[in-house]
């Protein structure tokens, strides 16, 4: 019986750790996922039960994971088909590192405005991704050849 006690404690701890993530989703949200699709691109998809409740949406991205650092994501990279939504994020560049590629975390948060004007957070999630090479400006490219 004593050997079951640690297993039971681990099970309860896992349930408690999972409950905040479950509580953060909205009741109109049927499903969502965010995953790396090949190198350097993340696909964020979600499906709602009732599309008429989605008057407007704003997908936000944070590279630090800090709730104060979320910035609007470019909605031109998003599409809607019925009750399904899909956004593609291919603008993830590496930070200040000497590596040509590295791994990092990016967080996404979906804010939806209902027709009555009330704002709702439908989900927040974090994804691990592989960064691509350093984004270079025209000036830094020219200076490499001087």
C-alpha positions as CSV (number, residue, x, y, z in Angstrom):
1,X,0.0,0.0,0.0
2,X,2.9,2.3,0.7
3,X,4.2,2.0,-2.8
4,X,0.9,3.3,-4.2
5,X,1.1,6.5,-2.1
6,X,3.9,8.2,-4.2
7,X,2.1,7.2,-7.5
8,X,-1.2,8.7,-6.2
9,X,0.6,11.9,-5.2
10,X,2.1,12.2,-8.6
11,X,-1.3,11.6,-10.3
12,X,-2.9,14.4,-8.1
13,X,0.0,16.7,-8.9
14,X,-0.4,16.1,-12.6
15,X,-4.1,16.8,-12.4
16,X,-3.5,20.1,-10.5
17,X,-0.8,21.2,-13.0
18,X,-3.1,20.5,-16.0
19,X,-6.2,22.2,-14.6
20,X,-5.0,25.9,-15.2
21,X,-4.5,25.1,-18.9
22,X,-7.9,23.6,-19.1
23,X,-9.5,26.6,-17.3
24,X,-7.9,29.1,-19.7
25,X,-9.9,27.9,-22.8
26,X,-13.2,29.5,-23.7
27,X,-16.4,27.4,-23.9
28,X,-16.9,28.3,-27.6
29,X,-13.4,26.9,-28.4
30,X,-13.7,23.3,-29.7
31,X,-10.1,22.6,-30.4
32,X,-6.7,24.4,-30.9
33,X,-3.2,23.5,-31.7
34,X,0.1,25.2,-32.3
35,X,3.1,23.3,-33.7
36,X,6.2,23.7,-35.7
37,X,5.6,22.8,-39.3
38,X,9.0,22.1,-40.8
39,X,11.9,24.5,-39.8
40,X,11.2,28.1,-39.0
41,X,7.4,28.0,-39.3
42,X,4.6,27.6,-36.7
43,X,1.1,26.7,-37.6
44,X,-1.6,27.9,-35.2
45,X,-5.1,26.3,-35.8
46,X,-8.3,26.5,-33.8
47,X,-11.9,25.6,-34.3
48,X,-15.0,27.2,-32.7
49,X,-18.4,25.7,-32.0
50,X,-20.3,28.9,-33.2
51,X,-18.5,31.1,-35.7
52,X,-21.2,33.8,-35.3
53,X,-19.7,34.5,-31.8
54,X,-16.4,35.6,-33.4
55,X,-17.0,39.2,-34.4
56,X,-13.2,39.8,-34.5
57,X,-10.1,38.1,-33.3
58,X,-6.5,39.1,-32.5
59,X,-3.8,36.5,-32.3
60,X,-0.9,37.8,-30.2
61,X,2.7,36.5,-30.0
62,X,5.3,36.8,-27.2
63,X,8.9,35.6,-27.6
64,X,9.6,36.1,-23.9
65,X,6.4,34.3,-22.6
66,X,5.8,37.3,-20.4
67,X,2.1,38.4,-20.4
68,X,3.1,42.0,-20.8
69,X,5.1,41.3,-24.0
70,X,2.4,40.1,-26.3
71,X,2.2,41.9,-29.6
72,X,-0.4,41.7,-32.4
73,X,0.3,39.0,-35.0
74,X,-0.2,39.9,-38.7
75,X,-3.7,38.8,-39.5
76,X,-2.9,38.6,-43.2
77,X,-1.2,35.3,-42.5
78,X,-4.5,33.9,-41.2
79,X,-7.4,32.3,-43.0
80,X,-10.9,31.1,-42.0
81,X,-13.0,28.3,-43.4
82,X,-16.3,28.0,-41.7
83,X,-15.6,27.4,-38.0
84,X,-11.9,26.7,-38.6
85,X,-9.1,29.2,-38.4
86,X,-5.5,28.8,-39.4
87,X,-2.5,31.2,-39.0
88,X,1.1,30.7,-40.2
89,X,4.0,32.3,-38.4
90,X,7.2,32.3,-40.4
91,X,8.8,35.3,-38.9
92,X,10.7,33.7,-36.1
93,X,14.3,34.7,-36.1
94,X,17.1,33.9,-33.7
95,X,18.2,36.1,-31.0
96,X,21.7,37.3,-30.2
97,X,23.7,34.1,-30.5
98,X,26.6,32.9,-32.6
99,X,24.8,29.8,-33.7
100,X,23.3,29.6,-37.1
101,X,20.2,28.0,-35.7
102,X,18.9,27.5,-32.2
103,X,15.7,26.5,-30.4
104,X,13.4,28.9,-28.6
105,X,9.9,29.2,-27.2
106,X,7.2,31.4,-28.5
107,X,3.8,32.0,-26.8
108,X,0.5,32.7,-28.6
109,X,-2.7,34.1,-27.1
110,X,-6.0,34.4,-29.0
111,X,-8.3,37.3,-28.1
112,X,-11.8,37.2,-29.5
113,X,-14.4,40.0,-29.5
114,X,-18.0,38.8,-29.5
115,X,-20.8,40.6,-31.4
116,X,-21.9,42.4,-28.1
117,X,-18.4,43.9,-27.8
118,X,-17.1,41.8,-24.9
119,X,-13.5,40.6,-25.2
120,X,-12.5,37.0,-24.4
121,X,-9.2,35.1,-24.2
122,X,-9.9,31.8,-26.0
123,X,-6.5,30.2,-25.4
124,X,-2.8,30.8,-24.6
125,X,-0.1,28.3,-25.5
126,X,3.6,28.0,-25.8
127,X,5.5,26.2,-28.6
128,X,9.2,25.2,-29.0
129,X,10.6,26.1,-32.4
130,X,13.9,26.2,-34.3
131,X,15.1,29.6,-35.3
132,X,16.6,30.4,-38.7
133,X,19.7,32.4,-39.5
134,X,20.1,36.0,-38.4
135,X,17.8,38.4,-40.1
136,X,20.2,40.7,-42.0
137,X,19.6,44.3,-43.1
138,X,20.7,45.6,-46.5
139,X,23.4,47.6,-44.7
140,X,24.9,44.6,-43.0
141,X,24.9,42.6,-46.2
142,X,26.7,45.4,-48.1
143,X,29.3,45.7,-45.3
144,X,30.2,42.0,-45.6
145,X,31.5,42.6,-49.2
146,X,33.5,45.8,-48.5
